[in-house]
Amino acid sequence: MPFVWISGIELILKKTWDCWRETLVAAGLALGTPLLFGCAAAVGMLMFDGWIGAKSNELAAPFWQAQ
């Protein structure tokens, strides 16, 4: 069974190398899109009070977090 897995991976890698541009675009979008949306969400959260504020140590932060 491992031989079948290895040979299948080898065939996939050969085809990947043949179509490297499409592979690069797909991998870039798969990695970059969630990163950009996460950054946008973080910036959006930083613009509003409430999720971290002056009273975060009293109300929201658990006792085990560094103060």
PDB file of N, CA, C and O in Angstrom:
ATOM      1  N   MET A   1       0.810  -1.196   0.000  1.00  0.00           N
ATOM      2  CA  MET A   1       0.000   0.000   0.000  1.00  0.00           C
ATOM      3  C   MET A   1       0.855   1.263   0.000  1.00  0.00           C
ATOM      4  O   MET A   1       0.561   2.178  -0.769  1.00  0.00           O
ATOM      5  N   PRO A   2       1.892   1.358   0.818  1.00  0.00           N
ATOM      6  CA  PRO A   2       2.729   2.566   0.758  1.00  0.00           C
ATOM      7  C   PRO A   2       3.353   2.792  -0.625  1.00  0.00           C
ATOM      8  O   PRO A   2       3.550   3.933  -1.040  1.00  0.00           O
ATOM      9  N   PHE A   3       3.661   1.700  -1.334  1.00  0.00           N
ATOM     10  CA  PHE A   3       4.210   1.841  -2.684  1.00  0.00           C
ATOM     11  C   PHE A   3       3.212   2.551  -3.589  1.00  0.00           C
ATOM     12  O   PHE A   3       3.594   3.402  -4.392  1.00  0.00           O
ATOM     13  N   VAL A   4       1.950   2.208  -3.461  1.00  0.00           N
ATOM     14  CA  VAL A   4       0.916   2.841  -4.279  1.00  0.00           C
ATOM     15  C   VAL A   4       0.821   4.325  -3.935  1.00  0.00           C
ATOM     16  O   VAL A   4       0.684   5.160  -4.829  1.00  0.00           O
ATOM     17  N   TRP A   5       0.893   4.659  -2.641  1.00  0.00           N
ATOM     18  CA  TRP A   5       0.846   6.069  -2.234  1.00  0.00           C
ATOM     19  C   TRP A   5       2.026   6.841  -2.802  1.00  0.00           C
ATOM     20  O   TRP A   5       1.863   7.934  -3.343  1.00  0.00           O
ATOM     21  N   ILE A   6       3.217   6.262  -2.675  1.00  0.00           N
ATOM     22  CA  ILE A   6       4.427   6.945  -3.151  1.00  0.00           C
ATOM     23  C   ILE A   6       4.389   7.141  -4.656  1.00  0.00           C
ATOM     24  O   ILE A   6       4.738   8.211  -5.154  1.00  0.00           O
ATOM     25  N   SER A   7       3.968   6.113  -5.382  1.00  0.00           N
ATOM     26  CA  SER A   7       3.913   6.258  -6.842  1.00  0.00           C
ATOM     27  C   SER A   7       2.848   7.273  -7.250  1.00  0.00           C
ATOM     28  O   SER A   7       3.041   8.009  -8.217  1.00  0.00           O
ATOM     29  N   GLY A   8       1.732   7.322  -6.530  1.00  0.00           N
ATOM     30  CA  GLY A   8       0.703   8.318  -6.831  1.00  0.00           C
ATOM     31  C   GLY A   8       1.197   9.728  -6.565  1.00  0.00           C
ATOM     32  O   GLY A   8       0.931  10.640  -7.348  1.00  0.00           O
ATOM     33  N   ILE A   9       1.920   9.914  -5.459  1.00  0.00           N
ATOM     34  CA  ILE A   9       2.481  11.228  -5.152  1.00  0.00           C
ATOM     35  C   ILE A   9       3.506  11.619  -6.203  1.00  0.00           C
ATOM     36  O   ILE A   9       3.573  12.781  -6.604  1.00  0.00           O
ATOM     37  N   GLU A  10       4.303  10.658  -6.650  1.00  0.00           N
ATOM     38  CA  GLU A  10       5.302  10.950  -7.676  1.00  0.00           C
ATOM     39  C   GLU A  10       4.636  11.398  -8.977  1.00  0.00           C
ATOM     40  O   GLU A  10       5.115  12.328  -9.627  1.00  0.00           O
ATOM     41  N   LEU A  11       3.555  10.757  -9.356  1.00  0.00           N
ATOM     42  CA  LEU A  11       2.844  11.161 -10.568  1.00  0.00           C
ATOM     43  C   LEU A  11       2.239  12.550 -10.410  1.00  0.00           C
ATOM     44  O   LEU A  11       2.266  13.358 -11.338  1.00  0.00           O
ATOM     45  N   ILE A  12       1.695  12.819  -9.234  1.00  0.00           N
ATOM     46  CA  ILE A  12       1.108  14.139  -8.994  1.00  0.00           C
ATOM     47  C   ILE A  12       2.185  15.213  -9.055  1.00  0.00           C
ATOM     48  O   ILE A  12       1.963  16.280  -9.627  1.00  0.00           O
ATOM     49  N   LEU A  13       3.352  14.942  -8.470  1.00  0.00           N
ATOM     50  CA  LEU A  13       4.422  15.932  -8.481  1.00  0.00           C
ATOM     51  C   LEU A  13       4.940  16.197  -9.891  1.00  0.00           C
ATOM     52  O   LEU A  13       5.282  17.332 -10.224  1.00  0.00           O
ATOM     53  N   LYS A  14       5.000  15.157 -10.718  1.00  0.00           N
ATOM     54  CA  LYS A  14       5.424  15.359 -12.108  1.00  0.00           C
ATOM     55  C   LYS A  14       4.429  16.244 -12.854  1.00  0.00           C
ATOM     56  O   LYS A  14       4.822  17.140 -13.601  1.00  0.00           O
ATOM     57  N   LYS A  15       3.140  15.986 -12.647  1.00  0.00           N
ATOM     58  CA  LYS A  15       2.134  16.806 -13.318  1.00  0.00           C
ATOM     59  C   LYS A  15       2.150  18.228 -12.762  1.00  0.00           C
ATOM     60  O   LYS A  15       1.942  19.190 -13.501  1.00  0.00           O
ATOM     61  N   THR A  16       2.396  18.357 -11.473  1.00  0.00           N
ATOM     62  CA  THR A  16       2.479  19.676 -10.862  1.00  0.00           C
ATOM     63  C   THR A  16       3.620  20.473 -11.469  1.00  0.00           C
ATOM     64  O   THR A  16       3.466  21.663 -11.746  1.00  0.00           O
ATOM     65  N   TRP A  17       4.746  19.844 -11.676  1.00  0.00           N
ATOM     66  CA  TRP A  17       5.888  20.543 -12.258  1.00  0.00           C
ATOM     67  C   TRP A  17       5.600  20.953 -13.693  1.00  0.00           C
ATOM     68  O   TRP A  17       6.063  22.001 -14.143  1.00  0.00           O
ATOM     69  N   ASP A  18       4.837  20.136 -14.418  1.00  0.00           N
ATOM     70  CA  ASP A  18       4.479  20.485 -15.794  1.00  0.00           C
ATOM     71  C   ASP A  18       3.555  21.712 -15.839  1.00  0.00           C
ATOM     72  O   ASP A  18       3.632  22.512 -16.772  1.00  0.00           O
ATOM     73  N   CYS A  19       2.702  21.857 -14.856  1.00  0.00           N
ATOM     74  CA  CYS A  19       1.743  22.971 -14.809  1.00  0.00           C
ATOM     75  C   CYS A  19       2.079  23.885 -13.633  1.00  0.00           C
ATOM     76  O   CYS A  19       1.213  24.177 -12.809  1.00  0.00           O
ATOM     77  N   TRP A  20       3.317  24.332 -13.550  1.00  0.00           N
ATOM     78  CA  TRP A  20       3.760  25.063 -12.360  1.00  0.00           C
ATOM     79  C   TRP A  20       3.088  26.413 -12.199  1.00  0.00           C
ATOM     80  O   TRP A  20       2.892  26.865 -11.071  1.00  0.00           O
ATOM     81  N   ARG A  21       2.729  27.069 -13.291  1.00  0.00           N
ATOM     82  CA  ARG A  21       2.074  28.374 -13.167  1.00  0.00           C
ATOM     83  C   ARG A  21       0.691  28.251 -12.535  1.00  0.00           C
ATOM     84  O   ARG A  21       0.339  28.998 -11.622  1.00  0.00           O
ATOM     85  N   GLU A  22      -0.085  27.294 -13.038  1.00  0.00           N
ATOM     86  CA  GLU A  22      -1.417  27.089 -12.473  1.00  0.00           C
ATOM     87  C   GLU A  22      -1.333  26.652 -11.028  1.00  0.00           C
ATOM     88  O   GLU A  22      -2.146  27.066 -10.201  1.00  0.00           O
ATOM     89  N   THR A  23      -0.352  25.816 -10.717  1.00  0.00           N
ATOM     90  CA  THR A  23      -0.165  25.354  -9.345  1.00  0.00           C
ATOM     91  C   THR A  23       0.212  26.514  -8.437  1.00  0.00           C
ATOM     92  O   THR A  23      -0.284  26.615  -7.314  1.00  0.00           O
ATOM     93  N   LEU A  24       1.081  27.384  -8.916  1.00  0.00           N
ATOM     94  CA  LEU A  24       1.501  28.537  -8.121  1.00  0.00           C
ATOM     95  C   LEU A  24       0.334  29.483  -7.864  1.00  0.00           C
ATOM     96  O   LEU A  24       0.183  29.992  -6.754  1.00  0.00           O
ATOM     97  N   VAL A  25      -0.480  29.719  -8.865  1.00  0.00           N
ATOM     98  CA  VAL A  25      -1.638  30.597  -8.695  1.00  0.00           C
ATOM     99  C   VAL A  25      -2.627  29.985  -7.701  1.00  0.00           C
ATOM    100  O   VAL A  25      -3.112  30.673  -6.803  1.00  0.00           O
ATOM    101  N   ALA A  26      -2.924  28.694  -7.863  1.00  0.00           N
ATOM    102  CA  ALA A  26      -3.881  28.042  -6.968  1.00  0.00           C
ATOM    103  C   ALA A  26      -3.367  28.015  -5.529  1.00  0.00           C
ATOM    104  O   ALA A  26      -4.121  28.292  -4.596  1.00  0.00           O
ATOM    105  N   ALA A  27      -2.096  27.684  -5.346  1.00  0.00           N
ATOM    106  CA  ALA A  27      -1.532  27.648  -3.995  1.00  0.00           C
ATOM    107  C   ALA A  27      -1.478  29.041  -3.388  1.00  0.00           C
ATOM    108  O   ALA A  27      -1.753  29.213  -2.200  1.00  0.00           O
ATOM    109  N   GLY A  28      -1.126  30.030  -4.190  1.00  0.00           N
ATOM    110  CA  GLY A  28      -1.082  31.400  -3.699  1.00  0.00           C
ATOM    111  C   GLY A  28      -2.447  31.895  -3.258  1.00  0.00           C
ATOM    112  O   GLY A  28      -2.575  32.538  -2.216  1.00  0.00           O
ATOM    113  N   LEU A  29      -3.459  31.596  -4.047  1.00  0.00           N
ATOM    114  CA  LEU A  29      -4.811  32.001  -3.661  1.00  0.00           C
ATOM    115  C   LEU A  29      -5.305  31.232  -2.439  1.00  0.00           C
ATOM    116  O   LEU A  29      -5.974  31.798  -1.574  1.00  0.00           O
ATOM    117  N   ALA A  30      -4.977  29.949  -2.368  1.00  0.00           N
ATOM    118  CA  ALA A  30      -5.414  29.141  -1.226  1.00  0.00           C
ATOM    119  C   ALA A  30      -4.768  29.599   0.066  1.00  0.00           C
ATOM    120  O   ALA A  30      -5.391  29.517   1.125  1.00  0.00           O
ATOM    121  N   LEU A  31      -3.542  30.077   0.009  1.00  0.00           N
ATOM    122  CA  LEU A  31      -2.858  30.547   1.206  1.00  0.00           C
ATOM    123  C   LEU A  31      -3.102  32.035   1.470  1.00  0.00           C
ATOM    124  O   LEU A  31      -3.223  32.451   2.622  1.00  0.00           O
ATOM    125  N   GLY A  32      -3.173  32.819   0.419  1.00  0.00           N
ATOM    126  CA  GLY A  32      -3.265  34.264   0.579  1.00  0.00           C
ATOM    127  C   GLY A  32      -4.651  34.785   0.903  1.00  0.00           C
ATOM    128  O   GLY A  32      -4.783  35.749   1.657  1.00  0.00           O
ATOM    129  N   THR A  33      -5.678  34.176   0.357  1.00  0.00           N
ATOM    130  CA  THR A  33      -7.036  34.663   0.569  1.00  0.00           C
ATOM    131  C   THR A  33      -7.450  34.612   2.045  1.00  0.00           C
ATOM    132  O   THR A  33      -7.923  35.622   2.566  1.00  0.00           O
ATOM    133  N   PRO A  34      -7.291  33.480   2.736  1.00  0.00           N
ATOM    134  CA  PRO A  34      -7.652  33.485   4.165  1.00  0.00           C
ATOM    135  C   PRO A  34      -6.788  34.444   4.983  1.00  0.00           C
ATOM    136  O   PRO A  34      -7.267  35.052   5.941  1.00  0.00           O
ATOM    137  N   LEU A  35      -5.526  34.578   4.606  1.00  0.00           N
ATOM    138  CA  LEU A  35      -4.645  35.503   5.319  1.00  0.00           C
ATOM    139  C   LEU A  35      -5.142  36.934   5.181  1.00  0.00           C
ATOM    140  O   LEU A  35      -5.209  37.663   6.170  1.00  0.00           O
ATOM    141  N   LEU A  36      -5.489  37.344   3.967  1.00  0.00           N
ATOM    142  CA  LEU A  36      -5.968  38.711   3.746  1.00  0.00           C
ATOM    143  C   LEU A  36      -7.305  38.965   4.425  1.00  0.00           C
ATOM    144  O   LEU A  36      -7.509  40.030   5.008  1.00  0.00           O
ATOM    145  N   PHE A  37      -8.221  38.001   4.358  1.00  0.00           N
ATOM    146  CA  PHE A  37      -9.506  38.173   5.032  1.00  0.00           C
ATOM    147  C   PHE A  37      -9.335  38.211   6.549  1.00  0.00           C
ATOM    148  O   PHE A  37     -10.032  38.964   7.230  1.00  0.00           O
ATOM    149  N   GLY A  38      -8.420  37.410   7.083  1.00  0.00           N
ATOM    150  CA  GLY A  38      -8.144  37.449   8.516  1.00  0.00           C
ATOM    151  C   GLY A  38      -7.550  38.766   8.945  1.00  0.00           C
ATOM    152  O   GLY A  38      -7.905  39.296   9.998  1.00  0.00           O
ATOM    153  N   CYS A  39      -6.648  39.302   8.142  1.00  0.00           N
ATOM    154  CA  CYS A  39      -6.068  40.621   8.446  1.00  0.00           C
ATOM    155  C   CYS A  39      -7.136  41.703   8.390  1.00  0.00           C
ATOM    156  O   CYS A  39      -7.163  42.594   9.239  1.00  0.00           O
ATOM    157  N   ALA A  40      -8.004  41.631   7.407  1.00  0.00           N
ATOM    158  CA  ALA A  40      -9.079  42.618   7.304  1.00  0.00           C
ATOM    159  C   ALA A  40     -10.018  42.516   8.501  1.00  0.00           C
ATOM    160  O   ALA A  40     -10.465  43.539   9.020  1.00  0.00           O
ATOM    161  N   ALA A  41     -10.321  41.311   8.941  1.00  0.00           N
ATOM    162  CA  ALA A  41     -11.186  41.145  10.113  1.00  0.00           C
ATOM    163  C   ALA A  41     -10.504  41.689  11.365  1.00  0.00           C
ATOM    164  O   ALA A  41     -11.156  42.315  12.201  1.00  0.00           O
ATOM    165  N   ALA A  42      -9.200  41.457  11.503  1.00  0.00           N
ATOM    166  CA  ALA A  42      -8.469  41.969  12.665  1.00  0.00           C
ATOM    167  C   ALA A  42      -8.447  43.496  12.678  1.00  0.00           C
ATOM    168  O   ALA A  42      -8.634  44.110  13.728  1.00  0.00           O
ATOM    169  N   VAL A  43      -8.222  44.101  11.534  1.00  0.00           N
ATOM    170  CA  VAL A  43      -8.236  45.559  11.456  1.00  0.00           C
ATOM    171  C   VAL A  43      -9.626  46.087  11.783  1.00  0.00           C
ATOM    172  O   VAL A  43      -9.766  47.092  12.479  1.00  0.00           O
ATOM    173  N   GLY A  44     -10.640  45.416  11.285  1.00  0.00           N
ATOM    174  CA  GLY A  44     -12.006  45.814  11.601  1.00  0.00           C
ATOM    175  C   GLY A  44     -12.314  45.720  13.083  1.00  0.00           C
ATOM    176  O   GLY A  44     -13.000  46.582  13.632  1.00  0.00           O
ATOM    177  N   MET A  45     -11.810  44.675  13.739  1.00  0.00           N
ATOM    178  CA  MET A  45     -12.022  44.535  15.181  1.00  0.00           C
ATOM    179  C   MET A  45     -11.275  45.607  15.965  1.00  0.00           C
ATOM    180  O   MET A  45     -11.760  46.071  16.997  1.00  0.00           O
ATOM    181  N   LEU A  46     -10.107  46.000  15.486  1.00  0.00           N
ATOM    182  CA  LEU A  46      -9.333  47.014  16.186  1.00  0.00           C
ATOM    183  C   LEU A  46      -9.966  48.395  16.100  1.00  0.00           C
ATOM    184  O   LEU A  46      -9.678  49.259  16.929  1.00  0.00           O
ATOM    185  N   MET A  47     -10.817  48.614  15.118  1.00  0.00           N
ATOM    186  CA  MET A  47     -11.437  49.926  14.940  1.00  0.00           C
ATOM    187  C   MET A  47     -12.546  50.187  15.956  1.00  0.00           C
ATOM    188  O   MET A  47     -12.931  51.340  16.147  1.00  0.00           O
ATOM    189  N   PHE A  48     -13.065  49.162  16.609  1.00  0.00           N
ATOM    190  CA  PHE A  48     -14.198  49.315  17.517  1.00  0.00           C
ATOM    191  C   PHE A  48     -13.784  48.982  18.942  1.00  0.00           C
ATOM    192  O   PHE A  48     -13.000  48.063  19.183  1.00  0.00           O
ATOM    193  N   ASP A  49     -14.323  49.742  19.873  1.00  0.00           N
ATOM    194  CA  ASP A  49     -14.095  49.451  21.282  1.00  0.00           C
ATOM    195  C   ASP A  49     -14.962  48.269  21.690  1.00  0.00           C
ATOM    196  O   ASP A  49     -15.983  47.980  21.067  1.00  0.00           O
ATOM    197  N   GLY A  50     -14.539  47.603  22.734  1.00  0.00           N
ATOM    198  CA  GLY A  50     -15.389  46.551  23.267  1.00  0.00           C
ATOM    199  C   GLY A  50     -14.732  45.190  23.306  1.00  0.00           C
ATOM    200  O   GLY A  50     -14.925  44.454  24.274  1.00  0.00           O
ATOM    201  N   TRP A  51     -13.978  44.832  22.316  1.00  0.00           N
ATOM    202  CA  TRP A  51     -13.374  43.503  22.376  1.00  0.00           C
ATOM    203  C   TRP A  51     -12.087  43.531  23.184  1.00  0.00           C
ATOM    204  O   TRP A  51     -11.707  42.509  23.755  1.00  0.00           O
ATOM    205  N   ILE A  52     -11.410  44.662  23.249  1.00  0.00           N
ATOM    206  CA  ILE A  52     -10.312  44.893  24.177  1.00  0.00           C
ATOM    207  C   ILE A  52     -10.468  46.327  24.637  1.00  0.00           C
ATOM    208  O   ILE A  52     -10.588  47.240  23.820  1.00  0.00           O
ATOM    209  N   GLY A  53     -10.466  46.518  25.907  1.00  0.00           N
ATOM    210  CA  GLY A  53     -10.649  47.874  26.402  1.00  0.00           C
ATOM    211  C   GLY A  53     -10.013  48.046  27.760  1.00  0.00           C
ATOM    212  O   GLY A  53      -9.225  47.208  28.200  1.00  0.00           O
ATOM    213  N   ALA A  54     -10.354  49.123  28.415  1.00  0.00           N
ATOM    214  CA  ALA A  54      -9.773  49.443  29.715  1.00  0.00           C
ATOM    215  C   ALA A  54     -10.156  48.405  30.767  1.00  0.00           C
ATOM    216  O   ALA A  54      -9.371  48.137  31.676  1.00  0.00           O
ATOM    217  N   LYS A  55     -11.341  47.821  30.661  1.00  0.00           N
ATOM    218  CA  LYS A  55     -11.809  46.864  31.662  1.00  0.00           C
ATOM    219  C   LYS A  55     -11.604  45.417  31.231  1.00  0.00           C
ATOM    220  O   LYS A  55     -12.211  44.520  31.816  1.00  0.00           O
ATOM    221  N   SER A  56     -10.784  45.167  30.244  1.00  0.00           N
ATOM    222  CA  SER A  56     -10.617  43.802  29.750  1.00  0.00           C
ATOM    223  C   SER A  56     -10.007  42.889  30.800  1.00  0.00           C
ATOM    224  O   SER A  56     -10.326  41.701  30.836  1.00  0.00           O
ATOM    225  N   ASN A  57      -9.133  43.414  31.659  1.00  0.00           N
ATOM    226  CA  ASN A  57      -8.538  42.579  32.697  1.00  0.00           C
ATOM    227  C   ASN A  57      -9.553  42.181  33.754  1.00  0.00           C
ATOM    228  O   ASN A  57      -9.441  41.104  34.340  1.00  0.00           O
ATOM    229  N   GLU A  58     -10.530  43.020  34.005  1.00  0.00           N
ATOM    230  CA  GLU A  58     -11.524  42.726  35.026  1.00  0.00           C
ATOM    231  C   GLU A  58     -12.622  41.802  34.520  1.00  0.00           C
ATOM    232  O   GLU A  58     -13.080  40.921  35.248  1.00  0.00           O
ATOM    233  N   LEU A  59     -13.046  41.998  33.280  1.00  0.00           N
ATOM    234  CA  LEU A  59     -14.223  41.285  32.806  1.00  0.00           C
ATOM    235  C   LEU A  59     -13.931  40.124  31.869  1.00  0.00           C
ATOM    236  O   LEU A  59     -14.521  39.053  32.008  1.00  0.00           O
ATOM    237  N   ALA A  60     -13.042  40.322  30.931  1.00  0.00           N
ATOM    238  CA  ALA A  60     -12.911  39.352  29.850  1.00  0.00           C
ATOM    239  C   ALA A  60     -11.721  38.418  30.000  1.00  0.00           C
ATOM    240  O   ALA A  60     -11.798  37.258  29.595  1.00  0.00           O
ATOM    241  N   ALA A  61     -10.629  38.894  30.570  1.00  0.00           N
ATOM    242  CA  ALA A  61      -9.405  38.089  30.611  1.00  0.00           C
ATOM    243  C   ALA A  61      -9.519  37.040  31.709  1.00  0.00           C
ATOM    244  O   ALA A  61      -9.849  37.369  32.848  1.00  0.00           O
ATOM    245  N   PRO A  62      -9.254  35.805  31.383  1.00  0.00           N
ATOM    246  CA  PRO A  62      -9.237  34.763  32.409  1.00  0.00           C
ATOM    247  C   PRO A  62      -8.112  34.995  33.419  1.00  0.00           C
ATOM    248  O   PRO A  62      -7.173  35.752  33.170  1.00  0.00           O
ATOM    249  N   PHE A  63      -8.232  34.333  34.549  1.00  0.00           N
ATOM    250  CA  PHE A  63      -7.268  34.554  35.629  1.00  0.00           C
ATOM    251  C   PHE A  63      -5.859  34.099  35.278  1.00  0.00           C
ATOM    252  O   PHE A  63      -4.900  34.579  35.882  1.00  0.00           O
ATOM    253  N   TRP A  64      -5.705  33.196  34.328  1.00  0.00           N
ATOM    254  CA  TRP A  64      -4.388  32.646  34.013  1.00  0.00           C
ATOM    255  C   TRP A  64      -3.604  33.510  33.048  1.00  0.00           C
ATOM    256  O   TRP A  64      -2.421  33.247  32.834  1.00  0.00           O
ATOM    257  N   GLN A  65      -4.208  34.531  32.456  1.00  0.00           N
ATOM    258  CA  GLN A  65      -3.482  35.367  31.521  1.00  0.00           C
ATOM    259  C   GLN A  65      -2.582  36.343  32.263  1.00  0.00           C
ATOM    260  O   GLN A  65      -2.912  36.803  33.356  1.00  0.00           O
ATOM    261  N   ALA A  66      -1.445  36.652  31.660  1.00  0.00           N
ATOM    262  CA  ALA A  66      -0.529  37.621  32.255  1.00  0.00           C
ATOM    263  C   ALA A  66      -1.173  38.992  32.299  1.00  0.00           C
ATOM    264  O   ALA A  66      -1.877  39.390  31.371  1.00  0.00           O
ATOM    265  N   GLN A  67      -0.934  39.691  33.354  1.00  0.00           N
ATOM    266  CA  GLN A  67      -1.556  40.998  33.508  1.00  0.00           C
ATOM    267  C   GLN A  67      -0.542  42.086  33.417  1.00  0.00           C
ATOM    268  O   GLN A  67      -0.888  43.263  33.525  1.00  0.00           O
TER     269      GLN A  67
END
